[in-house]
Amino acid sequence: MSEGLGYAALFDAAHYSCHIGHAKPSPAYFHAVRAATGMDATSILFIDDRPANIDAARQAGLHAAHFQLPRKAAGAALMGLWRSFGISL
């Protein structure tokens, strides 16, 4: 996804469960992400296509949003989602 969908150019970091060793929605996944980034949970925006993962991220204290592909005008929709969290490019 990082290369094929161009996520590497859009995000500061991408944390895939296959690299972390914990699967979402396990709390261990979100703790590992926090440890890897060194960031406070409230400084992290988690984006996912599964509601259970969104709920788990929020329970771990992260900001979280649902986003699913394919989506018409996906780029504009993703930018709108970011803006709703105060993120601009």
Contacts in CASP RR format, 6 or more apart in sequence:
PFRMAT RR
TARGET T0000
AUTHOR 0000-0000-0000
METHOD contacts of the structure
MODEL  1
MSEGLGYAALFDAAHYSCHIGHAKPSPAYFHAVRAATGMDATSILFIDDR
PANIDAARQAGLHAAHFQLPRKAAGAALMGLWRSFGISL
1 7 0 8 1.000
1 14 0 8 1.000
1 16 0 8 1.000
2 8 0 8 1.000
2 14 0 8 1.000
5 69 0 8 1.000
7 14 0 8 1.000
8 14 0 8 1.000
10 78 0 8 1.000
13 36 0 8 1.000
13 37 0 8 1.000
15 29 0 8 1.000
15 32 0 8 1.000
15 33 0 8 1.000
15 36 0 8 1.000
17 23 0 8 1.000
17 24 0 8 1.000
17 29 0 8 1.000
20 29 0 8 1.000
20 32 0 8 1.000
20 33 0 8 1.000
20 36 0 8 1.000
21 29 0 8 1.000
21 32 0 8 1.000
22 28 0 8 1.000
22 29 0 8 1.000
22 32 0 8 1.000
23 29 0 8 1.000
24 30 0 8 1.000
24 48 0 8 1.000
24 50 0 8 1.000
24 52 0 8 1.000
24 53 0 8 1.000
24 56 0 8 1.000
24 57 0 8 1.000
25 50 0 8 1.000
25 52 0 8 1.000
25 53 0 8 1.000
25 55 0 8 1.000
25 56 0 8 1.000
25 57 0 8 1.000
26 56 0 8 1.000
27 56 0 8 1.000
27 59 0 8 1.000
27 60 0 8 1.000
29 56 0 8 1.000
30 41 0 8 1.000
30 46 0 8 1.000
30 56 0 8 1.000
30 57 0 8 1.000
30 60 0 8 1.000
30 61 0 8 1.000
30 62 0 8 1.000
31 60 0 8 1.000
33 44 0 8 1.000
33 46 0 8 1.000
33 62 0 8 1.000
34 40 0 8 1.000
34 41 0 8 1.000
34 44 0 8 1.000
34 60 0 8 1.000
37 44 0 8 1.000
41 60 0 8 1.000
41 61 0 8 1.000
41 62 0 8 1.000
42 61 0 8 1.000
42 62 0 8 1.000
42 63 0 8 1.000
44 62 0 8 1.000
44 63 0 8 1.000
45 62 0 8 1.000
45 63 0 8 1.000
45 64 0 8 1.000
45 65 0 8 1.000
45 82 0 8 1.000
45 85 0 8 1.000
45 87 0 8 1.000
46 53 0 8 1.000
46 54 0 8 1.000
46 57 0 8 1.000
46 62 0 8 1.000
46 63 0 8 1.000
46 64 0 8 1.000
46 65 0 8 1.000
47 64 0 8 1.000
47 65 0 8 1.000
47 66 0 8 1.000
47 67 0 8 1.000
47 81 0 8 1.000
48 54 0 8 1.000
48 57 0 8 1.000
48 64 0 8 1.000
48 66 0 8 1.000
48 67 0 8 1.000
49 66 0 8 1.000
49 67 0 8 1.000
49 68 0 8 1.000
49 69 0 8 1.000
51 66 0 8 1.000
53 64 0 8 1.000
54 64 0 8 1.000
54 65 0 8 1.000
54 66 0 8 1.000
55 64 0 8 1.000
57 63 0 8 1.000
57 64 0 8 1.000
58 64 0 8 1.000
63 85 0 8 1.000
65 81 0 8 1.000
65 84 0 8 1.000
65 85 0 8 1.000
67 77 0 8 1.000
67 78 0 8 1.000
67 81 0 8 1.000
71 77 0 8 1.000
79 89 0 8 1.000
82 88 0 8 1.000
82 89 0 8 1.000
END
